[in-house]
Amino acid sequence: MEKKTWYLSPIELFIITTIRSIRLELGITGEEMSTFLKKNPKYIGHIESNAHNGKYNDEVLSNVAIYITEKAKEKEKELIDNNDNTVIKTEYTIHDFYPVEILSDEKIIKKIDPIPTGSGPTGTINALIEATNFFKKAKTLAEIVAKANKVQDQNWEASNFTQVLENAVKSKNKRLEVILNDSGLNTYILPKKQKKV
């Protein structure tokens, strides 16, 4: 079956990629956001997929801004609790998702990069979890740092990823599992899907 090519306005594509970047940086899953919006669990995934014609409308964007604000405030509290002085944006409105400059009206192909360029450690790890097979096999911290540095052209160190990985392992939406490899090192892998009874 031939893949369908979808076309969007540059503004529609900008909004999708902007929200996706914010979502990944805050560690919000597409399913979580879809549930908050009272939509099908795959709703956000379809919007962020090249294979679907999904896009946002202003009513949904208003609710996305509310949810992202809520999650950003939770993340800020978590940073404070961990004695992390990182300052993050905690108030979002629909205007935060629109471009500041005027974009063309000419339709373009809907193309969403698997890993947003310029993402920080959290966004990069979450994109690797969601959009690639990287964590299908167990990875050591050194392998994770090397991969993230390569895709983002950075010089991050292991310390940049310890909290991110801990959150991925311990969050209520457990995104990774820790297993020991043959050398006794922690490795990170996608959790096995639970069979429904």
Order of alpha helices (4+ residues) and beta strands (2+ residues): beta-alpha-alpha-alpha-alpha-beta-alpha-beta-alpha-alpha-beta-beta
